[in-house]
Amino acid sequence: SFVLYLDDNSDNLLEDTLDKVLKENNLEGFRLNVNKLSDKEKDELKLVVDYTKAPSIAFIIEGRDPSVLAHVTYEYSTKDTIVNHLKDLGFIKEKTSE
């Protein structure tokens, strides 16, 4: 499982927020500039990642993109939104008190 940032070189706010969240939670993510892909490569990517626009964050679980509804897009790029998605999808485990 991993986090995939789909970039289009438009704005770095989403990427900056994601980078901070990943670093704070000791997680790794990958960046893919979709503007540098050929049409064939974009079609191949869409077989794995159900993306409709970039920039957005996809959460790949067991080699699959569970849903475009789980993506975080620029419009919803707050730190809390990203953290909540990571928790909901199991990337960040809730700390239990002992």
C-alpha positions in Angstrom: 0.0 0.0 0.0 1.2 3.5 -0.8 0.2 7.1 -1.3 0.3 8.4 -4.9 0.4 12.2 -5.5 -0.9 12.9 -9.1 0.7 16.2 -10.1 0.0 18.5 -12.9 2.5 21.3 -12.0 -0.4 23.7 -11.3 0.0 24.4 -7.5 2.2 23.1 -4.8 -0.2 23.6 -1.8 -1.6 20.1 -2.0 1.9 18.6 -2.4 3.3 20.6 0.4 0.5 19.6 2.8 0.8 16.0 1.8 4.6 16.1 2.3 4.1 17.5 5.9 1.6 14.8 6.8 3.7 12.0 5.4 6.8 13.2 7.2 4.9 13.7 10.5 3.6 10.1 10.3 6.7 8.4 9.0 5.0 7.4 5.7 6.3 7.3 2.2 4.5 8.6 -0.9 5.2 8.8 -4.6 4.7 11.6 -7.0 3.7 11.2 -10.7 3.5 14.2 -13.0 0.6 13.2 -15.3 1.4 16.0 -17.8 4.6 14.2 -18.8 2.7 11.0 -19.6 1.7 10.0 -23.2 -1.9 9.4 -23.9 -1.2 5.6 -23.9 0.5 5.9 -20.5 -2.4 7.9 -19.1 -4.8 5.1 -20.4 -2.6 2.5 -18.7 -2.5 4.5 -15.5 -6.3 4.7 -15.5 -6.5 0.9 -15.4 -4.9 1.1 -11.9 -5.8 4.6 -10.6 -9.3 5.9 -11.1 -8.3 9.6 -11.4 -10.4 12.3 -13.0 -8.1 15.3 -12.4 -4.8 16.3 -11.0 -3.6 17.4 -8.7 -5.0 14.8 -6.4 -3.9 12.2 -3.9 -4.7 8.5 -4.5 -4.4 5.8 -1.9 -3.3 2.5 -3.4 -4.1 -0.5 -1.3 -3.0 -4.0 -2.3 -2.1 -2.7 -5.7 -5.5 -1.2 -6.4 -7.2 2.2 -6.1 -10.2 1.5 -3.9 -12.3 4.5 -5.2 -12.0 7.9 -6.7 -14.2 8.9 -3.8 -11.2 8.2 -1.5 -9.0 10.7 -3.4 -8.1 14.1 -1.9 -8.2 16.9 -4.5 -7.0 20.4 -4.4 -10.4 21.7 -3.2 -10.2 19.6 -0.1 -6.5 19.7 0.6 -6.5 20.5 4.3 -4.1 18.7 6.6 -7.0 17.3 8.6 -8.7 15.9 5.5 -5.5 14.1 4.4 -4.9 12.7 7.9 -8.5 11.5 8.2 -8.2 9.7 4.8 -5.0 8.1 5.9 -6.6 6.9 9.2 -9.8 5.7 7.5 -7.7 3.6 4.9 -5.4 2.2 7.6 -2.2 4.0 6.7 -2.2 5.7 10.1 -3.0 3.5 13.0 -4.9 5.0 16.0 -2.8 5.0 19.1 -4.2 2.9 21.9 -3.7 3.7 25.5 -2.2 1.0 27.7 
